[in-house]
Amino acid sequence: MPGRYNFPKRVRLLRSTDFRRVYDQGSRFSCPMFAAFCLRGTAEDGARIGFTVPRALGKAVRRNRIKRRMREAVRMRLDGLNPSWSIVINPRSRSLDAPTAELEREIARLFQRCNGSS
């Protein structure tokens, strides 16, 4: 099905005010691959996902590779997320070398936790 697994701009958190709101008001989920901050909102806008990779994880090439890997794992599981969530994911260095299946499994756990909470 074409377009089923896309990651359009409307799904991304892009403004710093949106990131700050999720950090300040959201709940935290941690795993060995990443830390995620989740904030439930209205379903009107749909699910929104953002990524922040600290400079401590390396130079730009390494940080961008981590972001691409995380974005792909989220993209594959995005249809399983309730549309009322805003999530900021902070990858850890372990996510660079982890198998893609393991990243997807952790993302699925995160989405399942979000969908299960009220």
All heavy atoms as an XYZ file, in Angstrom:
955
protein
N       0.857     -1.176      0.000
C       0.000      0.000      0.000
C       0.905      1.241      0.000
O       1.610      1.503      0.964
C      -0.892     -0.031      1.253
C      -1.764      1.179      1.378
S      -2.738      1.196      2.906
C      -3.676     -0.264      2.766
N       0.900      2.033     -1.069
C       1.774      3.201     -1.138
C       1.393      4.251     -0.105
O       0.227      4.500      0.164
C       1.571      3.738     -2.551
C       0.656      2.816     -3.249
C       0.150      1.817     -2.268
N       2.416      4.875      0.483
C       2.171      5.943      1.448
C       1.846      5.474      2.844
O       1.704      6.274      3.745
N       1.731      4.187      3.030
C       1.361      3.665      4.349
C       2.451      3.926      5.373
O       2.184      4.211      6.522
C       1.089      2.171      4.242
C       0.737      1.565      5.579
C       0.303      0.140      5.428
N       0.174     -0.425      6.750
C       0.635     -1.596      7.096
N       1.240     -2.347      6.223
N       0.487     -2.041      8.313
N       3.695      3.798      4.951
C       4.815      3.932      5.869
C       5.608      5.208      5.594
O       6.816      5.184      5.516
C       5.755      2.725      5.747
C       5.133      1.447      6.203
C       4.893      0.416      5.328
C       4.795      1.270      7.532
C       4.338     -0.768      5.759
C       4.230      0.089      7.972
C       4.015     -0.922      7.081
O       3.462     -2.086      7.515
N       4.920      6.319      5.476
C       5.663      7.551      5.270
C       5.828      8.301      6.583
O       5.225      7.963      7.587
C       4.994      8.415      4.209
C       3.565      8.741      4.541
O       3.060      8.380      5.584
N       2.902      9.418      3.640
N       6.673      9.311      6.569
C       6.936     10.112      7.762
C       6.828     11.581      7.354
O       7.833     12.288      7.252
C       8.327      9.781      8.311
C       8.513     10.192      9.741
C       7.936      9.456     10.761
C       9.256     11.294     10.066
C       8.110      9.817     12.085
C       9.437     11.667     11.386
C       8.868     10.927     12.386
N       5.597     12.039      7.071
C       5.415     13.395      6.540
C       5.724     14.474      7.569
O       5.813     14.213      8.771
C       3.935     13.426      6.155
C       3.302     12.407      7.025
C       4.335     11.345      7.262
N       5.875     15.689      7.087
C       6.239     16.813      7.945
C       5.200     17.067      9.034
O       5.536     17.471     10.140
C       6.416     18.061      7.082
C       7.280     19.096      7.697
C       7.631     20.158      6.674
C       8.717     21.028      7.258
N       9.263     21.943      6.291
N       3.935     16.806      8.759
C       2.877     17.055      9.750
C       2.987     16.129     10.956
O       2.424     16.383     12.007
C       1.496     16.939      9.115
C       1.157     15.564      8.631
C      -0.253     15.470      8.047
N      -0.421     14.269      7.281
C      -0.471     13.044      7.774
N      -0.363     12.854      9.062
N      -0.619     11.997      6.997
N       3.737     15.041     10.839
C       3.920     14.085     11.927
C       5.109     14.486     12.804
O       5.232     14.031     13.927
C       4.129     12.665     11.350
C       4.470     11.660     12.420
C       2.905     12.222     10.586
N       5.949     15.376     12.324
C       7.166     15.740     13.042
C       6.949     16.910     13.984
O       6.221     17.844     13.670
C       8.268     16.121     12.059
C       8.591     15.034     11.091
C       9.637     15.490     10.132
N       9.588     14.671      8.939
C      10.186     14.970      7.820
N      10.881     16.079      7.717
N      10.096     14.177      6.794
N       7.594     16.867     15.127
C       7.689     18.033     16.003
C       8.861     18.853     15.479
O       9.960     18.328     15.344
C       7.978     17.611     17.445
C       6.815     17.137     18.290
C       7.321     16.676     19.641
C       5.796     18.226     18.472
N       8.628     20.119     15.189
C       9.680     20.934     14.603
C      10.001     22.194     15.407
O      11.127     22.658     15.396
C       9.298     21.334     13.169
C       9.082     20.168     12.198
C       8.522     20.673     10.885
C      10.382     19.433     11.970
N       9.024     22.751     16.093
C       9.240     24.020     16.804
C       9.765     23.770     18.213
O       9.316     22.841     18.900
C       7.948     24.824     16.867
C       7.460     25.248     15.490
C       6.344     26.268     15.551
N       5.415     26.035     16.635
C       4.129     25.768     16.477
N       3.617     25.726     15.275
N       3.354     25.582     17.513
N      10.671     24.621     18.653
C      11.258     24.448     19.984
C      10.202     24.590     21.075
O      10.307     23.949     22.121
C      12.394     25.438     20.205
O      11.924     26.756     20.130
N       9.159     25.382     20.838
C       8.092     25.521     21.843
C       7.351     24.194     22.028
O       6.962     23.857     23.149
C       7.095     26.629     21.463
O       6.594     26.369     20.150
C       7.743     27.992     21.503
N       7.167     23.451     20.944
C       6.518     22.138     21.037
C       7.393     21.154     21.819
O       6.900     20.399     22.664
C       6.212     21.578     19.654
C       5.172     22.392     18.905
O       4.372     23.080     19.572
O       5.166     22.341     17.660
N       8.694     21.169     21.528
C       9.621     20.301     22.252
C       9.594     20.652     23.741
O       9.513     19.772     24.594
C      11.055     20.466     21.725
C      11.345     19.673     20.488
C      11.080     20.191     19.233
C      11.893     18.411     20.578
C      11.360     19.471     18.087
C      12.188     17.674     19.440
C      11.905     18.210     18.186
N       9.672     21.933     24.064
C       9.707     22.384     25.454
C       8.442     21.963     26.198
O       8.489     21.521     27.335
C       9.885     23.910     25.484
C       9.952     24.541     26.833
C      11.008     24.027     27.803
N      12.286     23.688     27.247
C      13.089     22.741     27.745
N      12.758     22.051     28.812
N      14.237     22.483     27.195
N       7.284     22.072     25.544
C       6.015     21.687     26.163
C       6.009     20.197     26.506
O       5.583     19.791     27.589
C       4.853     22.040     25.234
C       3.486     21.859     25.849
C       2.377     22.420     24.968
N       2.541     22.182     23.541
C       2.187     21.065     22.909
N       1.622     20.075     23.576
N       2.370     20.936     21.609
N       6.512     19.375     25.586
C       6.554     17.923     25.828
C       7.521     17.612     26.969
O       7.213     16.808     27.855
C       6.940     17.159     24.543
C       7.144     15.674     24.831
C       5.872     17.338     23.473
N       8.682     18.254     26.985
C       9.647     18.035     28.071
C       9.066     18.446     29.415
O       9.201     17.739     30.405
C      10.925     18.836     27.840
C      11.884     18.239     26.842
C      12.418     19.011     25.824
C      12.276     16.913     26.933
C      13.307     18.475     24.919
C      13.167     16.368     26.026
C      13.686     17.160     25.021
O      14.564     16.624     24.128
N       8.436     19.600     29.466
C       7.958     20.145     30.736
C       6.718     19.442     31.269
O       6.577     19.255     32.474
C       7.659     21.644     30.599
C       8.918     22.469     30.378
O      10.028     21.953     30.641
O       8.796     23.625     29.929
N       5.803     19.059     30.387
C       4.517     18.518     30.826
C       4.375     17.012     30.623
O       3.448     16.411     31.157
C       3.382     19.237     30.092
C       3.347     20.724     30.338
C       2.347     21.430     29.448
O       1.513     20.795     28.792
N       2.421     22.752     29.393
N       5.262     16.417     29.849
C       5.110     15.004     29.513
C       5.691     14.060     30.543
O       6.384     14.459     31.476
N       5.393     12.786     30.359
C       5.949     11.746     31.220
C       7.133     11.103     30.502
O       7.226     11.134     29.282
C       4.887     10.697     31.547
O       4.413     10.106     30.362
N       8.025     10.501     31.275
C       9.267      9.951     30.728
C       9.188      8.434     30.634
O       8.680      7.768     31.531
C      10.428     10.372     31.621
C      11.767      9.927     31.117
C      12.842     10.358     32.100
N      14.101      9.743     31.760
C      15.134     10.396     31.244
N      15.056     11.680     31.043
N      16.239      9.761     30.948
N       9.732      7.917     29.542
C       9.865      6.476     29.323
C      11.333      6.228     28.997
O      11.891      6.909     28.142
C       8.979      6.030     28.153
C       9.217      4.612     27.714
C       8.584      3.571     28.359
C      10.070      4.332     26.660
C       8.798      2.251     27.952
C      10.287      3.023     26.252
C       9.644      1.982     26.899
N      11.965      5.289     29.678
C      13.381      5.004     29.434
C      13.584      3.551     29.058
O      12.893      2.664     29.564
C      14.208      5.305     30.680
O      14.252      6.678     30.918
N      14.544      3.334     28.192
C      14.980      2.000     27.828
C      16.457      2.115     27.449
O      16.981      3.226     27.377
C      14.121      1.438     26.697
S      14.414      2.186     25.097
N      17.145      1.024     27.205
C      18.575      1.111     26.880
C      18.875      1.879     25.585
O      19.964      2.420     25.434
C      19.002     -0.350     26.735
C      17.986     -1.127     27.480
C      16.707     -0.361     27.381
N      17.920      1.959     24.665
C      18.154      2.604     23.370
C      17.902      4.110     23.379
O      18.509      4.837     22.614
C      17.233      2.010     22.304
C      17.325      0.561     22.132
S      18.906      0.120     21.458
C      18.866     -1.597     21.777
N      16.946      4.539     24.206
C      16.564      5.950     24.188
C      15.757      6.295     25.429
O      15.299      5.422     26.163
C      15.734      6.274     22.935
C      14.492      5.433     22.788
C      13.309      5.779     23.419
C      14.501      4.292     22.002
C      12.163      5.009     23.282
C      13.372      3.502     21.863
C      12.197      3.869     22.507
N      15.596      7.594     25.630
C      14.645      8.113     26.612
C      13.594      8.852     25.803
O      13.916      9.517     24.805
C      15.333      9.064     27.588
N      12.346      8.729     26.182
C      11.269      9.386     25.443
C      10.391     10.158     26.415
O      10.146      9.718     27.534
C      10.430      8.358     24.690
N       9.947     11.313     25.968
C       9.017     12.134     26.732
C       7.714     12.148     25.956
O       7.695     12.468     24.765
C       9.570     13.553     26.889
C      10.822     13.592     27.707
C      12.052     13.333     27.129
C      10.770     13.857     29.062
C      13.215     13.357     27.873
C      11.926     13.883     29.820
C      13.152     13.636     29.223
N       6.628     11.784     26.633
C       5.336     11.597     25.971
C       4.299     12.520     26.594
O       4.155     12.557     27.814
C       4.870     10.156     26.122
S       6.125      8.953     25.684
N       3.563     13.216     25.745
C       2.525     14.129     26.211
C       1.264     13.870     25.412
O       1.266     13.908     24.183
C       2.965     15.586     26.037
C       1.957     16.653     26.458
C       1.700     16.584     27.962
C       2.462     18.029     26.066
N       0.190     13.589     26.145
C      -1.102     13.354     25.489
C      -1.777     14.683     25.217
O      -1.841     15.547     26.073
C      -1.984     12.484     26.366
C      -3.222     12.033     25.660
C      -4.062     11.120     26.564
N      -5.020     10.451     25.730
C      -4.963      9.186     25.374
N      -3.975      8.441     25.806
N      -5.873      8.643     24.613
N      -2.283     14.854     24.007
C      -2.991     16.070     23.626
C      -4.309     15.702     22.991
O      -4.943     14.732     23.376
N      -4.702     16.468     21.986
C      -5.927     16.162     21.258
C      -5.578     15.386     19.998
O      -4.474     15.503     19.472
C      -6.658     17.460     20.862
O      -5.808     18.213     20.003
C      -7.011     18.269     22.090
N      -6.515     14.623     19.526
C      -6.276     13.802     18.339
C      -6.406     14.613     17.051
O      -6.172     14.087     15.978
C      -7.239     12.625     18.323
N      -6.764     15.885     17.153
C      -6.968     16.708     15.956
C      -5.717     16.801     15.098
O      -5.775     16.689     13.875
C      -7.380     18.127     16.358
C      -8.642     18.206     17.158
C      -8.813     19.572     17.811
O      -7.889     20.396     17.736
O      -9.877     19.790     18.402
N      -4.580     17.048     15.739
C      -3.341     17.221     14.987
C      -2.708     15.901     14.573
O      -1.867     15.868     13.694
C      -2.323     17.997     15.835
C      -2.815     19.393     16.176
O      -3.652     19.918     15.424
O      -2.373     19.940     17.190
N      -3.082     14.837     15.221
C      -2.461     13.551     14.972
C      -1.199     13.404     15.793
O      -0.759     14.331     16.466
N      -0.607     12.228     15.753
C       0.618     11.965     16.506
C       1.740     12.835     15.963
O       1.838     13.068     14.758
C       0.988     10.492     16.391
N       2.587     13.326     16.860
C       3.730     14.151     16.472
C       4.957     13.591     17.174
O       4.933     13.345     18.372
C       3.506     15.605     16.889
C       2.159     16.148     16.486
C       2.080     17.163     15.381
N       3.214     17.942     15.054
C       3.403     19.222     15.411
N       2.526     19.832     16.156
N       4.461     19.861     14.998
N       6.040     13.414     16.415
C       7.263     12.826     16.938
C       8.434     13.756     16.643
O       8.554     14.277     15.538
C       7.563     11.461     16.272
C       6.353     10.563     16.236
C       8.766     10.794     16.920
C       6.062      9.802     17.464
N       9.308     13.940     17.633
C      10.515     14.727     17.448
C      11.723     13.981     17.990
O      11.588     13.082     18.832
N      12.893     14.344     17.506
C      14.130     13.702     17.928
C      15.132     14.760     18.360
O      15.267     15.788     17.704
C      14.749     12.895     16.781
C      13.843     11.837     16.242
C      13.018     12.099     15.165
C      13.804     10.581     16.820
C      12.169     11.127     14.670
C      12.954      9.609     16.333
C      12.136      9.881     15.253
N      15.844     14.504     19.453
C      16.952     15.353     19.857
C      18.132     14.441     20.159
O      18.000     13.485     20.931
C      16.626     16.200     21.098
O      16.230     15.350     22.152
C      15.524     17.193     20.817
N      19.248     14.730     19.535
C      20.446     13.928     19.734
C      21.524     14.856     20.281
O      21.944     15.781     19.593
C      20.917     13.253     18.424
C      22.118     12.372     18.682
C      19.791     12.448     17.809
N      21.974     14.630     21.514
C      22.968     15.527     22.114
C      24.331     15.421     21.436
O      24.701     14.371     20.901
C      23.041     15.057     23.563
C      22.526     13.673     23.559
C      21.563     13.572     22.420
N      25.080     16.494     21.483
C      26.419     16.526     20.882
C      27.363     15.526     21.542
O      28.368     15.138     20.946
C      27.003     17.922     20.982
C      26.342     18.880     20.043
C      27.045     20.206     20.040
N      26.352     21.092     19.103
C      26.350     22.387     19.207
N      26.996     22.979     20.199
N      25.713     23.116     18.329
N      27.041     15.126     22.751
C      27.885     14.157     23.460
C      27.957     12.815     22.728
O      28.874     12.027     22.962
C      27.371     13.945     24.873
N      27.000     12.555     21.839
C      26.989     11.281     21.115
C      27.934     11.287     19.919
O      28.080     10.269     19.254
C      25.578     10.926     20.663
C      24.614     10.576     21.779
C      23.282     10.117     21.215
C      25.175      9.504     22.689
N      28.533     12.411     19.616
C      29.505     12.439     18.532
C      29.302     13.608     17.599
O      28.471     14.483     17.828
N      30.079     13.588     16.542
C      29.996     14.653     15.539
C      28.725     14.500     14.712
O      27.998     13.534     14.847
C      31.242     14.631     14.668
C      32.495     14.940     15.464
C      33.672     15.162     14.565
C      34.913     15.372     15.403
N      35.352     16.728     15.433
N      28.480     15.475     13.854
C      27.218     15.550     13.113
C      26.907     14.287     12.310
O      25.755     13.857     12.260
C      27.232     16.760     12.193
N      27.918     13.694     11.691
C      27.685     12.496     10.875
C      27.110     11.374     11.734
O      26.129     10.723     11.367
C      28.996     12.046     10.197
C      28.827     10.697      9.524
C      29.451     13.084      9.195
N      27.693     11.167     12.886
C      27.223     10.109     13.798
C      25.826     10.433     14.338
O      24.949      9.577     14.383
C      28.220      9.959     14.939
C      27.869      8.883     15.922
C      28.926      8.813     17.015
N      28.469      8.035     18.136
C      28.840      6.782     18.385
N      29.673      6.193     17.579
N      28.365      6.150     19.437
N      25.599     11.681     14.752
C      24.290     12.076     15.280
C      23.204     11.943     14.216
O      22.092     11.480     14.502
C      24.328     13.516     15.807
C      25.201     13.671     17.023
C      25.022     15.011     17.710
N      24.924     16.168     16.846
C      25.928     16.974     16.532
N      27.154     16.732     17.000
N      25.736     18.029     15.765
N      23.516     12.335     12.999
C      22.533     12.218     11.912
C      22.225     10.760     11.596
O      21.071     10.421     11.295
C      23.016     12.940     10.660
C      22.972     14.427     10.811
O      22.226     14.957     11.635
N      23.780     15.131     10.044
N      23.216      9.897     11.684
C      22.979      8.470     11.440
C      22.056      7.893     12.510
O      21.143      7.114     12.212
C      24.305      7.709     11.416
C      24.097      6.240     11.122
C      25.369      5.563     10.658
N      25.041      4.209     10.275
C      25.418      3.144     10.975
N      26.149      3.276     12.053
N      25.076      1.941     10.563
N      22.284      8.288     13.764
C      21.417      7.832     14.847
C      19.986      8.303     14.593
O      19.028      7.539     14.732
C      21.927      8.343     16.214
C      23.225      7.634     16.581
C      20.890      8.141     17.301
C      23.932      8.209     17.795
N      19.841      9.568     14.200
C      18.495     10.107     13.927
C      17.810      9.362     12.790
O      16.620      9.058     12.871
C      18.576     11.597     13.572
C      18.320     12.495     14.737
C      18.068     13.903     14.301
C      19.369     14.584     13.988
N      19.255     16.028     13.839
N      18.549      9.075     11.731
C      17.962      8.347     10.596
C      17.491      6.967     11.023
O      16.403      6.525     10.641
C      18.975      8.220      9.450
C      19.112      9.452      8.612
C      19.860      9.159      7.318
N      21.128      8.493      7.515
C      22.282      9.116      7.720
N      22.335     10.418      7.761
N      23.392      8.428      7.879
N      18.298      6.271     11.825
C      17.917      4.939     12.279
C      16.668      4.991     13.156
O      15.764      4.169     13.019
C      19.058      4.279     13.054
C      20.276      4.039     12.175
C      21.287      3.145     12.828
N      20.810      1.769     12.657
C      20.745      0.900     13.643
N      21.112      1.215     14.850
N      20.307     -0.320     13.414
N      16.622      5.969     14.052
C      15.457      6.108     14.937
C      14.213      6.490     14.127
O      13.134      5.968     14.361
C      15.716      7.159     16.013
C      16.778      6.791     17.010
S      16.425      5.283     17.926
C      14.947      5.738     18.780
N      14.376      7.401     13.190
C      13.246      7.841     12.368
C      12.665      6.672     11.580
O      11.450      6.534     11.467
C      13.706      8.949     11.420
C      12.563      9.702     10.786
C      13.027     10.828      9.877
N      13.896     11.757     10.565
C      15.122     12.087     10.153
N      15.626     11.557      9.062
N      15.836     12.954     10.831
N      13.536      5.815     11.065
C      13.067      4.650     10.312
C      12.311      3.681     11.220
O      11.263      3.156     10.843
C      14.247      3.953      9.640
C      13.868      2.729      8.847
C      12.986      3.028      7.643
O      12.809      4.189      7.269
O      12.443      2.058      7.072
N      12.824      3.452     12.422
C      12.138      2.548     13.356
C      10.765      3.109     13.725
O       9.778      2.367     13.797
C      12.990      2.337     14.606
N      10.686      4.413     13.938
C       9.396      5.045     14.259
C       8.459      4.967     13.061
O       7.279      4.659     13.196
C       9.609      6.515     14.696
C       8.302      7.264     14.717
C      10.271      6.561     16.052
N       8.985      5.220     11.891
C       8.169      5.209     10.668
C       7.500      3.851     10.459
O       6.326      3.778     10.100
C       9.060      5.546      9.469
C       8.325      5.714      8.167
C       9.304      6.003      7.043
N      10.076      4.835      6.676
C       9.662      3.900      5.823
N       8.471      3.993      5.269
N      10.425      2.875      5.534
N       8.235      2.791     10.759
C       7.684      1.446     10.556
C       6.582      1.113     11.561
O       5.740      0.267     11.298
C       8.803      0.405     10.651
C       9.845      0.526      9.563
S       9.172      0.422      7.903
C       8.735     -1.285      7.835
N       6.568      1.774     12.697
C       5.594      1.478     13.751
C       4.572      2.583     13.968
O       3.726      2.473     14.843
C       6.329      1.241     15.083
C       7.276      0.090     15.064
C       6.522     -1.194     14.962
N       7.431     -2.327     15.007
C       7.063     -3.526     15.358
N       5.829     -3.760     15.704
N       7.926     -4.503     15.345
N       4.625      3.647     13.187
C       3.805      4.831     13.417
C       2.309      4.559     13.365
O       1.538      5.161     14.116
C       4.176      5.925     12.408
C       3.641      7.315     12.675
C       4.093      7.803     14.043
C       4.110      8.272     11.615
N       1.898      3.619     12.530
C       0.463      3.331     12.427
C      -0.092      2.699     13.700
O      -1.303      2.651     13.903
C       0.160      2.452     11.215
C       0.881      1.121     11.231
O       1.865      0.982     11.994
O       0.481      0.222     10.477
N       0.778      2.263     14.625
C       0.327      1.669     15.871
C       0.207      2.656     17.022
O      -0.083      2.267     18.140
N       0.420      3.946     16.744
C       0.371      4.955     17.804
C      -0.942      5.717     17.761
O      -1.388      6.153     16.699
C       1.540      5.944     17.648
C       1.617      7.080     18.662
C       1.830      6.532     20.068
C       2.747      8.031     18.296
N      -1.546      5.878     18.934
C      -2.756      6.682     19.075
C      -2.452      8.104     18.599
O      -1.430      8.670     18.972
C      -3.163      6.679     20.556
C      -4.460      7.387     20.807
O      -4.702      8.477     20.300
N      -5.291      6.778     21.612
N      -3.315      8.732     17.803
C      -3.019     10.043     17.218
C      -3.008     11.217     18.190
O      -2.741     12.333     17.792
C      -4.117     10.224     16.167
C      -5.195      9.312     16.554
C      -4.568      8.173     17.300
N      -3.250     10.982     19.453
C      -3.303     12.101     20.392
C      -1.964     12.360     21.096
O      -1.899     13.213     21.975
C      -4.396     11.858     21.433
O      -4.093     10.718     22.197
N      -0.903     11.672     20.717
C       0.368     11.780     21.428
C       1.382     12.665     20.725
O       1.499     12.659     19.507
C       0.979     10.400     21.621
C       0.265      9.614     22.653
C      -0.720      8.688     22.440
C       0.429      9.700     24.061
N      -1.164      8.191     23.637
C      -0.480      8.801     24.648
C       1.251     10.442     24.891
C      -0.576      8.619     26.023
C       1.159     10.262     26.256
C       0.257      9.358     26.807
N       2.154     13.409     21.531
C       3.356     14.102     21.084
C       4.508     13.456     21.837
O       4.453     13.324     23.063
C       3.299     15.591     21.428
O       2.301     16.225     20.680
N       5.525     13.043     21.105
C       6.636     12.301     21.708
C       7.958     12.898     21.245
O       8.140     13.170     20.056
C       6.579     10.808     21.320
C       5.278     10.182     21.813
C       7.784     10.054     21.867
C       5.058      8.753     21.348
N       8.872     13.107     22.191
C      10.236     13.503     21.872
C      11.137     12.344     22.282
O      11.090     11.883     23.421
C      10.658     14.787     22.617
C      12.118     15.093     22.351
C       9.791     15.955     22.209
N      11.947     11.889     21.336
C      12.836     10.759     21.578
C      14.273     11.266     21.634
O      14.729     11.954     20.721
C      12.674      9.691     20.478
C      11.248      9.128     20.515
C      13.711      8.587     20.643
C      10.930      8.156     19.403
N      14.960     10.906     22.715
C      16.379     11.234     22.895
C      17.169      9.940     22.788
O      17.278      9.197     23.768
C      16.630     11.854     24.271
C      15.927     13.158     24.459
O      15.363     13.717     23.534
N      15.966     13.665     25.671
N      17.735      9.649     21.616
C      18.485      8.406     21.447
C      19.737      8.371     22.320
O      20.315      9.397     22.642
C      18.873      8.412     19.968
C      18.006      9.413     19.330
C      17.666     10.412     20.379
N      20.130      7.167     22.675
C      21.384      6.941     23.397
C      22.370      6.313     22.425
O      21.988      5.808     21.368
C      21.136      6.042     24.593
C      20.219      6.708     25.601
C      20.092      5.897     26.861
N      19.366      6.684     27.855
C      18.418      6.212     28.625
N      18.063      4.950     28.542
N      17.811      6.995     29.492
N      23.631      6.293     22.782
C      24.668      5.806     21.871
C      24.442      4.348     21.465
O      24.807      3.954     20.362
C      26.051      5.970     22.485
O      26.145      5.256     23.689
N      23.825      3.587     22.320
C      23.576      2.175     22.004
C      22.674      2.017     20.766
O      22.733      1.000     20.080
C      22.942      1.502     23.219
C      22.773      0.032     23.046
C      22.433     -0.646     24.337
N      22.110     -2.038     24.065
C      21.453     -2.805     24.885
N      21.063     -2.343     26.046
N      21.187     -4.044     24.565
N      21.841      3.010     20.481
C      20.933      2.911     19.332
C      21.668      2.940     17.999
O      21.122      2.538     16.984
C      19.881      4.019     19.382
O      20.495      5.285     19.262
N      22.921      3.392     17.986
C      23.683      3.438     16.735
C      24.027      2.042     16.236
O      23.940      1.769     15.044
C      24.956      4.264     16.922
C      25.838      4.406     15.684
C      25.094      5.170     14.596
C      27.129      5.109     16.036
N      24.404      1.159     17.136
C      24.859     -0.177     16.742
C      23.828     -1.279     16.955
O      24.083     -2.423     16.619
C      26.129     -0.534     17.521
C      27.252      0.454     17.232
O      27.387      0.872     16.070
O      27.967      0.834     18.182
N      22.685     -0.933     17.520
C      21.661     -1.942     17.792
C      21.024     -2.424     16.484
O      20.878     -1.643     15.535
C      20.583     -1.358     18.694
N      20.625     -3.680     16.426
C      19.915     -4.174     15.246
C      18.599     -3.415     15.059
O      17.954     -3.016     16.040
C      19.644     -5.640     15.567
C      20.565     -5.987     16.684
C      20.851     -4.724     17.418
N      18.213     -3.216     13.827
C      16.987     -2.484     13.523
C      15.774     -3.133     14.176
O      14.890     -2.439     14.680
C      16.783     -2.395     11.993
O      17.955     -1.806     11.417
C      15.583     -1.556     11.641
N      15.740     -4.448     14.205
C      14.604     -5.152     14.817
C      14.491     -4.816     16.303
O      13.386     -4.656     16.828
C      14.761     -6.658     14.621
N      15.627     -4.662     16.970
C      15.604     -4.326     18.389
C      15.107     -2.891     18.600
O      14.331     -2.620     19.517
C      16.999     -4.497     18.989
C      17.029     -4.442     20.492
C      18.397     -4.752     21.052
O      19.244     -5.316     20.329
O      18.617     -4.418     22.227
N      15.539     -1.978     17.731
C      15.044     -0.600     17.802
C      13.532     -0.564     17.606
O      12.816      0.115     18.339
C      15.703      0.265     16.721
C      17.055      0.862     17.032
C      17.590      1.589     15.810
C      16.989      1.787     18.205
N      13.056     -1.275     16.590
C      11.614     -1.316     16.325
C      10.851     -1.911     17.506
O       9.764     -1.444     17.836
C      11.326     -2.131     15.062
C      11.648     -1.391     13.796
C      11.258     -2.176     12.563
O      10.266     -2.937     12.606
O      11.942     -2.022     11.543
N      11.419     -2.917     18.138
C      10.770     -3.550     19.287
C      10.636     -2.546     20.443
O       9.593     -2.465     21.082
C      11.569     -4.788     19.713
C      10.852     -5.703     20.634
C      11.547     -7.052     20.858
N      13.003     -7.044     20.806
C      13.723     -7.537     19.783
N      13.123     -8.060     18.729
N      15.036     -7.510     19.815
N      11.669     -1.756     20.696
C      11.616     -0.756     21.765
C      10.620      0.353     21.425
O       9.903      0.839     22.308
C      13.001     -0.170     22.042
C      13.977     -1.151     22.659
C      13.543     -1.637     24.030
O      12.847     -0.910     24.766
O      13.919     -2.771     24.383
N      10.573      0.757     20.168
C       9.593      1.766     19.737
C       8.182      1.212     19.912
O       7.278      1.910     20.380
C       9.842      2.199     18.276
C      11.168      2.968     18.158
C       8.686      3.015     17.739
C      11.202      4.314     18.836
N       7.982     -0.047     19.557
C       6.669     -0.677     19.722
C       6.267     -0.707     21.193
O       5.105     -0.460     21.539
C       6.678     -2.085     19.137
N       7.228     -0.990     22.085
C       6.941     -0.974     23.529
C       6.530      0.419     23.987
O       5.600      0.570     24.779
C       8.169     -1.425     24.323
C       8.359     -2.915     24.348
C       9.509     -3.353     25.250
N       9.371     -2.807     26.590
C      10.368     -2.266     27.291
N      11.582     -2.179     26.775
N      10.165     -1.813     28.510
N       7.241      1.433     23.493
C       6.904      2.813     23.836
C       5.485      3.147     23.380
O       4.681      3.669     24.155
C       7.902      3.781     23.189
C       7.530      5.261     23.210
C       7.507      5.792     24.637
C       8.489      6.058     22.351
N       5.160      2.836     22.134
C       3.832      3.141     21.598
C       2.754      2.363     22.338
O       1.682      2.874     22.600
C       3.772      2.847     20.097
C       4.559      3.806     19.257
C       4.633      3.631     17.885
C       5.229      4.890     19.811
C       5.334      4.526     17.094
C       5.945      5.782     19.022
C       6.000      5.590     17.660
N       3.060      1.125     22.693
C       2.097      0.304     23.439
C       1.844      0.909     24.810
O       0.700      0.960     25.265
C       2.655     -1.118     23.565
C       1.670     -2.137     24.035
C       2.291     -3.528     23.944
O       3.490     -3.720     24.163
N       1.469     -4.509     23.609
N       2.889      1.393     25.447
C       2.721      2.039     26.756
C       1.875      3.308     26.633
O       1.005      3.566     27.445
C       4.083      2.362     27.335
C       3.980      3.019     28.685
C       5.331      3.247     29.306
N       5.171      3.999     30.523
C       6.068      4.794     31.023
N       7.222      4.948     30.401
N       5.858      5.446     32.124
N       2.149      4.084     25.591
C       1.356      5.303     25.370
C      -0.121      4.965     25.124
O      -1.005      5.588     25.699
C       1.898      6.101     24.186
S       3.463      6.921     24.516
N      -0.362      3.997     24.280
C      -1.740      3.631     23.941
C      -2.482      3.037     25.125
O      -3.695      3.169     25.239
C      -1.760      2.637     22.784
C      -1.322      3.278     21.488
O      -1.375      4.494     21.327
N      -0.841      2.471     20.559
N      -1.747      2.391     26.043
C      -2.372      1.765     27.188
C      -2.709      2.721     28.323
O      -3.550      2.432     29.158
N      -2.054      3.890     28.345
C      -2.326      4.838     29.431
C      -3.485      5.747     29.074
O      -3.787      5.991     27.927
C      -1.072      5.667     29.744
O      -0.745      6.469     28.642
N      -4.118      6.272     30.077
C      -5.298      7.092     29.842
C      -4.957      8.530     29.707
O      -4.207      9.110     30.375
C      -6.271      6.947     30.989
O      -6.616      5.597     31.129
